[in-house]
Amino acid sequence: MRGGPSGKSVGLIILFLVLGAIIGGIIGELIAGFPLGGLTVYLVKTYPIFDLSPVTINLYVIKFVLGLSFHPNLISLIGMIAAYFLVWRF
């Protein structure tokens, strides 16, 4: 399937966005210990976008618990934007 920037596949774009968010989140956690004035608080504060509470499916042999939440910080959003531009550029 083609689409998006420079004819890249949608799966590749999603992969880069997820990796950008993860790497940005890790960098955000790393800089949380450094005093950057009042800026650090805003960079590492998480903002809940959506939160689906866990649902339990009990099949008596196996039990599934499914839930999903997205709570990015500002650095992870910057990582997603940087990843998008990387995909677009290359």
Phi, psi and omega in degrees: 000128180251154179160176177078196184293133175056026178072021178286153179286153181296323179298319179294320179295316179296319178300314179295321179296318179294316178297321177297320178293318180293312180295320177297321177295320178294316178297321177299319178292325179291321181278355179297332181277348182266135178281109176247033184076212180280355183288327184301321182301319182283331181286327185254357178289132180273145180240113181290120177268308172209154182213106177264118183295152183297141176244130181258129176244112183256115179254015177069338174255325180222146180237128178253136172237116184241134176199163182210136175216150180228108182231075183282157168255175185296323179294322179291327175293321176296322176298321178294319179294317178296320179295320178298317179292329175295316178296317182294320183287318185251000000 
